[in-house]
Structures are given as C-alpha cells and as structure tokens.
Amino acid sequence: MASIRVDGNDIFAVHAAVREARAYALQHSAPVLIEAMMYRQDWSTQEIEYTFLEEHGWMDDAGIAAIRNEERKAVLTSMESAEKRAKPKLTTLFEDVYYGRPGHLIQQEKKSMEHIKKYPEQY
C-alpha cells in the first residue's frame, strides 16, 4: 500500500498530503495511508494558533471563545453518551489483537482474570 508521512501539526502539509493521496488513489484505484506525525499540543501552542488567526483577521476573541465553548460542550456530551453505554466484557481486551492468540497474550489474559478475581471490588 502506498503511504505518505506528513507533519500532522502543519495544516498546509496535511492538505498537500491529502491532495496527493487522493490523486494517487484515483489514478491507481488503490488506497493510500496518510501517517500524520503529531506532537502533543498544550494550551500555549493553541494560543499561538489563535494569535495567527487573529493577526490575519480570520478570528476574533468572540470566535475563539465560541469555539472553546462549543468544543467543551461536545466533549461533555460525548462523555455522557459513553458513560451510558454498557461496558464491554473485559475479555474483549484480548480479542482481535493478533490473527492467532500467541502464548504471551494468553498469559496476560490469565493473569488479568486472576487479578480481577482476587480484587473484584476494584472492577
């Protein structure tokens, strides 16, 4: 499979990579994996991005506040929705990891189940 590695924090590089991947996929009728390498962003990094948007007149303080509020609501809504779902069986943690179940995975599952049996109040 064709692949492209790109700086996932560079919106212009990501756009170019997606454009190239799309062209390749259409030309060859084949998928393309885009690996967007990212580093962890913190609030200071976001402030730099907001400053960039403000400097170019693309966003103001009200717009930034609206985005933050909208995203906060989306996160809370998603968390509430997830909390309402039934928890999956713990054994699913060990499924679909490998084509076959290697010995070390079987051992991990066994030890995990023993631990849970020993400390059920924690689970």
C-alpha positions as CSV (number, residue, x, y, z in Angstrom):
1,M,0.0,0.0,0.0
2,A,1.2,3.5,-0.8
3,S,1.8,5.8,2.2
4,I,2.7,9.3,2.9
5,R,4.2,10.6,6.2
6,V,3.4,14.2,7.0
7,D,3.8,16.7,9.8
8,G,0.3,16.4,11.3
9,N,0.6,19.8,13.0
10,D,1.2,21.6,9.7
11,I,-2.2,22.2,8.2
12,F,-0.8,23.1,4.8
13,A,1.4,20.0,4.7
14,V,-1.6,17.8,5.7
15,H,-3.7,19.5,3.0
16,A,-1.0,18.8,0.4
17,A,-0.6,15.2,1.5
18,V,-4.3,14.6,1.3
19,R,-4.4,16.2,-2.2
20,E,-1.6,13.9,-3.4
21,A,-3.1,10.8,-1.7
22,R,-6.4,11.5,-3.4
23,A,-4.8,11.9,-6.8
24,Y,-2.8,8.7,-6.4
25,A,-5.9,6.8,-5.2
26,L,-7.9,8.0,-8.2
27,Q,-5.1,7.3,-10.7
28,H,-4.3,3.8,-9.3
29,S,-7.6,2.8,-7.8
30,A,-5.7,1.9,-4.6
31,P,-5.8,3.1,-1.0
32,V,-3.1,5.4,0.5
33,L,-2.2,5.5,4.1
34,I,-1.5,9.0,5.5
35,E,0.6,8.9,8.6
36,A,0.2,12.3,10.3
37,M,3.1,12.6,12.8
38,M,1.9,14.8,15.7
39,Y,3.4,16.1,18.9
40,R,1.3,16.8,21.9
41,Q,-0.1,20.3,21.9
42,D,-0.7,22.3,25.0
43,W,-2.6,25.5,25.6
44,S,0.4,27.6,24.8
45,T,0.6,26.1,21.3
46,Q,-3.1,26.7,20.8
47,E,-2.7,30.3,21.8
48,I,0.0,30.7,19.1
49,E,-2.5,29.3,16.6
50,Y,-5.3,31.7,17.8
51,T,-2.9,34.6,17.6
52,F,-2.1,33.6,14.0
53,L,-5.8,33.5,13.1
54,E,-6.4,36.9,14.8
55,E,-3.5,38.5,13.1
56,H,-4.9,37.5,9.7
57,G,-8.4,38.7,10.6
58,W,-9.8,35.2,10.4
59,M,-11.0,35.1,14.0
60,D,-11.5,37.4,17.0
61,D,-11.8,36.8,20.7
62,A,-15.5,36.1,20.5
63,G,-14.9,33.5,17.8
64,I,-12.2,31.8,19.9
65,A,-14.5,31.8,22.9
66,A,-17.3,30.3,20.8
67,I,-15.1,27.5,19.6
68,R,-13.8,26.7,23.1
69,N,-17.4,26.6,24.4
70,E,-18.6,24.5,21.5
71,E,-15.8,22.0,21.9
72,R,-16.3,21.8,25.7
73,K,-19.9,21.0,25.2
74,A,-19.1,18.4,22.5
75,V,-16.6,16.7,24.9
76,L,-19.1,16.7,27.7
77,T,-21.9,15.3,25.5
78,S,-19.6,12.6,24.2
79,M,-18.5,11.6,27.8
80,E,-22.2,11.5,28.9
81,S,-23.1,9.3,25.9
82,A,-20.1,7.0,26.6
83,E,-20.9,6.7,30.2
84,K,-24.5,5.4,29.4
85,R,-23.2,2.6,27.2
86,A,-22.9,-0.9,28.7
87,K,-19.3,-1.7,29.4
88,P,-17.8,-4.4,27.2
89,K,-16.7,-7.7,28.6
90,L,-13.1,-7.4,29.8
91,T,-12.1,-10.4,27.7
92,T,-12.7,-8.3,24.6
93,L,-9.5,-6.6,25.5
94,F,-7.6,-9.7,24.4
95,E,-9.6,-10.3,21.1
96,D,-8.7,-9.1,17.6
97,V,-5.1,-8.2,18.6
98,Y,-3.4,-10.9,16.6
99,Y,-4.6,-13.3,13.9
100,G,-3.9,-16.1,16.3
101,R,-3.6,-15.8,20.0
102,P,0.1,-16.0,21.0
103,G,1.2,-17.5,24.3
104,H,2.1,-14.2,25.9
105,L,-1.3,-12.8,25.2
106,I,-3.0,-15.9,26.7
107,Q,-0.8,-15.5,29.8
108,Q,-1.7,-11.8,30.1
109,E,-5.4,-12.6,29.9
110,K,-5.0,-15.4,32.5
111,K,-3.1,-13.1,34.9
112,S,-5.6,-10.3,34.4
113,M,-8.5,-12.6,35.2
114,E,-6.8,-13.9,38.3
115,H,-6.1,-10.4,39.4
116,I,-9.7,-9.3,38.9
117,K,-11.0,-12.4,40.7
118,K,-8.7,-11.5,43.6
119,Y,-9.8,-7.9,43.8
120,P,-13.3,-7.8,42.4
121,E,-14.3,-4.7,44.3
122,Q,-11.9,-2.7,42.1
123,Y,-13.6,-3.7,39.0
